[in-house]
């Protein structure tokens, strides 16, 4: 083979490899975006769960302390929060 044809084949091979690498990088970028979105969703769910657990704990403390008005208020708030989350989840 002529040296010129060999160089041309080498260049074509390098271009093909570069295109393949570019596709891999784009796929990695898409996966990174998806992972960030999933991580954000999990963080939001965790925060909501922490709020609900804190409310439940305060409801128990209010009941133990005999403050049934406070316990009822917190229970109503927790119920509304859960209902709102359920409504949002069903609308998605």
N, C-alpha and C positions, 0 to 999 in steps of 0.2 A: 504494500500500500504506500502511496505517496505520503510524504510527511505532512503535506497540507491537509489531506483527507483525515489523517490521524488526529491532527490538531482540531479539525472541525468536529470530529466525533467526540473528542474529549470535552470540547466546549459545550456541545449539545448534552452530554452526560452531566456536566456540572450544572447546566441550566435546569435540567430535569430534576436533579437532586435539590437544587435551591427551591424549585416550585413545590416539591414534596415537603421540604422543611417548612415552607411558608404555610402550607395547608395544615401541618401539624401544629404550628404556632397559633394559627387562627382557631383551631379546635381547642387547644389548651386555654386560649383566651375566653372562648365561649363557656368552657367548663368552669373557669375561674369566676366569671360573672354569675353563673348559676349557683355556684357554691357560696358566693357572697350573699346572694339573695336568700338562699336557704338558711345561712347562718343568721342573717338579720331576722328572719321569720322565727327561728328558734329562740333568739334573744328576746323578741317581743313576747312570745308565749311564756318564756320563763319569768319575765317581769310581771305579766298578768297573773301567773300562778303565785308568785311571791305576794302580790297584793291580796289575793284571795286567802292565802294561808294566814297572812297577818290579820285580816278581818276575822277569820275563824278563831284565831288565838284571842283576839280582843273580845269577841263574843263570849268565849269561855270564861275569860277573866271577869267580864261584867256580870255574868251569871253567878260565878263563884262569890263575887263581892255583893251580890244581892241587887245590883243595879239593872233591873229588868227592862227599864225604859231604854237605857243605853244598849243593852243586848238586842232589844227589838229593833232599834234604829239601825244598828250595824247589820242585823240579819236582813232587814228590808233592803239595805244598800247592797249587800252581797247578792241577794236574790235578783235585784235589778241588774247588777253587773253581769251575772251569769246569763240572764235572759237576753241582755244586749249582745253578749258574745255569741249566744246560740243563734240569734236572729242574723247577725253578721255572717256566721259560718254557713247558714242555710241559704243566704242570698248569693254566695260566691259560686 
